[in-house]
């Protein structure tokens, strides 16, 4: 998922928000703070649909999913698997980071 984040933030439309150097710095910051988990079970095709993120969230018991996808933002935070995950926008995630540290 970090590779996908890098690909998205490297798109030209994000240049007005972040330089390539800032993207690299941000990705290193995230990489140093996340827990990398291996998802067991069925194969998940990354990027096929936003639903692959739900499989990752459930498989990893993630506390937070950061997404700008309205399909995901409209979901109930308490998924049917019993995993309680907060789904927030990138803007809200950055706001929370700035507030906490």
N, C-alpha and C positions, 0 to 999 in steps of 0.2 A: 504494500500500500504506500510505502514511502516513495517508491519509484513512480507510482501514479501521481502522487502529490507533486513530485518534482516535475513531471511532464505537464501537469495542469498549470503550475506556477510559472513554468518556462514559456507559456504561450504569450504571444505578443500583446494580447489585451490586458495582461497583468503588468506590463511595463510601466503603466502610469501609477501603479501602487508599489511595485517592488523592482529593484534592479536585479540582474542575474546574481550579483554578489550577495545581495540581501536574501535571495531565494536560497542560495547555498548555505549561508549563515543560519537561516531559519530552519532548514532541513537538518543541519548538524545539531542545532539546539533541540529539535524534536527527537532526533535519533538518540541523543544522550539521556533523554527523559522517559522514553517509552519502554514498555516491556514487549519484546518480540515473542510471539507465541506461534506454535505450529497448530494448524487447525486439523483435527482428526476427523475422519468420516468421509462423507461424499466429496467429490471433487468440486471445487468452486472455480468458475471461470471469471477471472478478474476483469471488470469493465463490461461484461456482457449486458448486464442491467444493474440498476441500483440494488436489486435484491441480493447480489453477491455480498454486499456490505452487511446485510442482515445475517447471512450465514456466518460471516466473520465475527460479528458482534456476539451471536449466540455461542459460537465455538470458543470464543475467547473470554466470555463473560465480561465484556468491556463495560466500564462505567459510563463512558462518554463516547458518542459518535459525532464527529464534526463533519457537517455536510451542508452544501448550499442547494441540494436537490430537494425541491418541494415535495416530491413523492415520499422522501424519507422524513422530512420535517413534519409532515402531516400524520405520521404514524403515532400510535399510542406509545408512550415511553415504556410501559410495562408490556413486554412481548409475551406471546403465548407460551414460550418455553419457561417462563418464570424468571427470566433474566431482566432485571430492571436497568435500563440504559437511558440516559439522558441524551437526546438528539438536539444539537445546537448548531447555529450557523458559524462560519469562520469568524465573522465579526464579533459574535458573542464570546467565542473562545478567546480571541485576542483581548477582549475587554476583561475577561476573567483572569487571564494571565497578567495583564498590567495591574489589576487590582490586587492580586496575590503577591506580587513580588517586585 
